[in-house]
Amino acid sequence: MSPSTRCRVAELVLPPVVMTGAGWADYGLVDSGHGRKYERYGPYSFIRPEPQAMWTPRMERWPADGEFVPGSDEDGGGRWAYGSREVPRDGWPLSRGECKFTAQCTPFRHLGFFPDMAPVWDWMAEQFLPGTGRGTSEAGGGAQAGSPNPAGQHLQENPPVPLHHSAALARHAPRSAPPPRAGEEFSSLNLFGYTGVGTQALSAFGPVTHVDASKKSVAQARANAELAGIGTRPVRWIVDDAAKFTAREVRRERRYDGIILDPPKFGRGPEGEVWRLEEHLPRLLADCRQLLDADSRFLFLTVYAVRMSSLALIGLMDEIFRDLPGKLEHGDLAVREEGPDGRLLPTAIFARWSNA
Ligand SMILES: C[S@@+](CC[C@H](N)C(=O)[O-])C[C@H]1O[C@@H](n2cnc3c(N)ncnc32)[C@H](O)[C@@H]1O
């Protein structure tokens, strides 16, 4: 059936949603401004470039253990400059709930995981077992519950979800997909899975297939799972091109309950396969649709560092997912600065289909 003749079942929610991460014991956005941000990662704090923080910092001084000094060329580059305290070059352990992972100053200016994805990990838990994804904070089109903040938005800020869900089984019935049965498992696919924190969160609910082109990232993801003590959970660790692997799964007639994909603007598969977001995303999403059915729970897509609106993502998603039950939403991911009057720092755009 051609996309234009597919009849609409999914509700299309057009007002954008803001999914906000609020920080936790091992991570926080302490301050931001003048094109930079100041974050804590466990016992260490760092300054990194942040062009979207155009406002004025709230603090006078940022006593950091390290700063990423960008290169002069527009394509990135740069180096870490460290303060007087020794920062372990091979990383240090952090956790969020039962997820554990190694933080490390990487040459790519980040710390080896993406803390702004935290509300997504919670949201995914909520789709498998409504009532468990309590760390999610949302405002806008998709807001459902919570108390109004001073700005009048509806927000929910709660602690991270536990990795084991059995106690919460069948407490809340989903609207569209059938309610979970005791002991029911949900299978997930994590494309562009990097160092695997999302995979850890998903593995609490059933088997996960983790795909990334980088052998090193997959090795780190496995090491992180070992660190978390969940190395024996059923995770398939795949080093492959995400688009090629997904097309192969379609040919094998595989089915998943949930899919998350966090593609870069440009990337390469292990055999040099080229990934260009604007060119290859439509086909990849269409293949992902083939791996989901009316009983599946979600697909979550994030896009960052691209000049694009989330309206573009939801326009594409609507074309491909409109014949499924549930709803289609889009918006921004943001991290809230800690302390009173914390501002929202946008980090990525997203589109999502949910059926719970
Ligand atoms: C931003 S990271 C994803 C972050 C991850 N979702 C998380 O929350 O930790 C992008 C990843 O895409 C991978 N990648 C780039 N091109 C790829 C391709 N063609 N196929 C599979 N993975 C690819 C990179 O190795 C990198 O790990």
The ligand as an SDF file (V2000), in Angstrom:
LIG
                    3D

 27 29  0  0  0  0  0  0  0  0999 V2000
   24.8970    9.5680   19.3370 C   0  0  0  0  0  0  0  0  0  0  0  0
   25.4200    7.9680   19.2660 S   0  0  0  0  0  0  0  0  0  0  0  0
   23.9890    7.2180   19.8950 C   0  0  0  0  0  0  0  0  0  0  0  0
   23.8210    7.4340   21.3970 C   0  0  0  0  0  0  0  0  0  0  0  0
   23.0360    6.3590   22.1390 C   0  0  0  0  0  0  0  0  0  0  0  0
   21.6910    6.2240   21.6140 N   0  0  0  0  0  0  0  0  0  0  0  0
   23.0170    6.6140   23.6450 C   0  0  0  0  0  0  0  0  0  0  0  0
   22.0300    7.1450   24.1740 O   0  0  0  0  0  0  0  0  0  0  0  0
   24.0070    6.3200   24.2950 O   0  0  0  0  0  0  0  0  0  0  0  0
   25.4990    7.5580   17.5470 C   0  0  0  0  0  0  0  0  0  0  0  0
   26.0630    6.1730   17.3050 C   0  0  0  0  0  0  0  0  0  0  0  0
   25.7910    5.8270   15.9510 O   0  0  0  0  0  0  0  0  0  0  0  0
   26.8030    4.9170   15.5480 C   0  0  0  0  0  0  0  0  0  0  0  0
   26.7480    4.8380   14.0710 N   0  0  0  0  0  0  0  0  0  0  0  0
   27.1330    5.7590   13.1650 C   0  0  0  0  0  0  0  0  0  0  0  0
   26.8620    5.3200   11.9000 N   0  0  0  0  0  0  0  0  0  0  0  0
   26.2910    4.1050   12.0250 C   0  0  0  0  0  0  0  0  0  0  0  0
   25.7730    3.1460   11.1030 C   0  0  0  0  0  0  0  0  0  0  0  0
   25.8030    3.3540    9.7810 N   0  0  0  0  0  0  0  0  0  0  0  0
   25.2150    2.0170   11.5990 N   0  0  0  0  0  0  0  0  0  0  0  0
   25.1770    1.7810   12.9240 C   0  0  0  0  0  0  0  0  0  0  0  0
   25.6620    2.6460   13.8480 N   0  0  0  0  0  0  0  0  0  0  0  0
   26.2170    3.7900   13.4100 C   0  0  0  0  0  0  0  0  0  0  0  0
   28.0700    5.4810   16.1230 C   0  0  0  0  0  0  0  0  0  0  0  0
   29.0670    4.4710   16.2380 O   0  0  0  0  0  0  0  0  0  0  0  0
   27.5610    5.9980   17.4940 C   0  0  0  0  0  0  0  0  0  0  0  0
   27.7960    5.0300   18.4900 O   0  0  0  0  0  0  0  0  0  0  0  0
  1  2  1  0
  2  3  1  0
  2 10  1  0
  3  4  1  0
  4  5  1  0
  5  6  1  0
  5  7  1  0
  7  8  2  0
  7  9  1  0
 10 11  1  0
 11 12  1  0
 11 26  1  0
 12 13  1  0
 13 14  1  0
 13 24  1  0
 14 15  1  0
 14 23  1  0
 15 16  2  0
 16 17  1  0
 17 18  1  0
 17 23  2  0
 18 19  1  0
 18 20  2  0
 20 21  1  0
 21 22  2  0
 22 23  1  0
 24 25  1  0
 24 26  1  0
 26 27  1  0
M  CHG  2   2   1   9  -1
M  END
$$$$
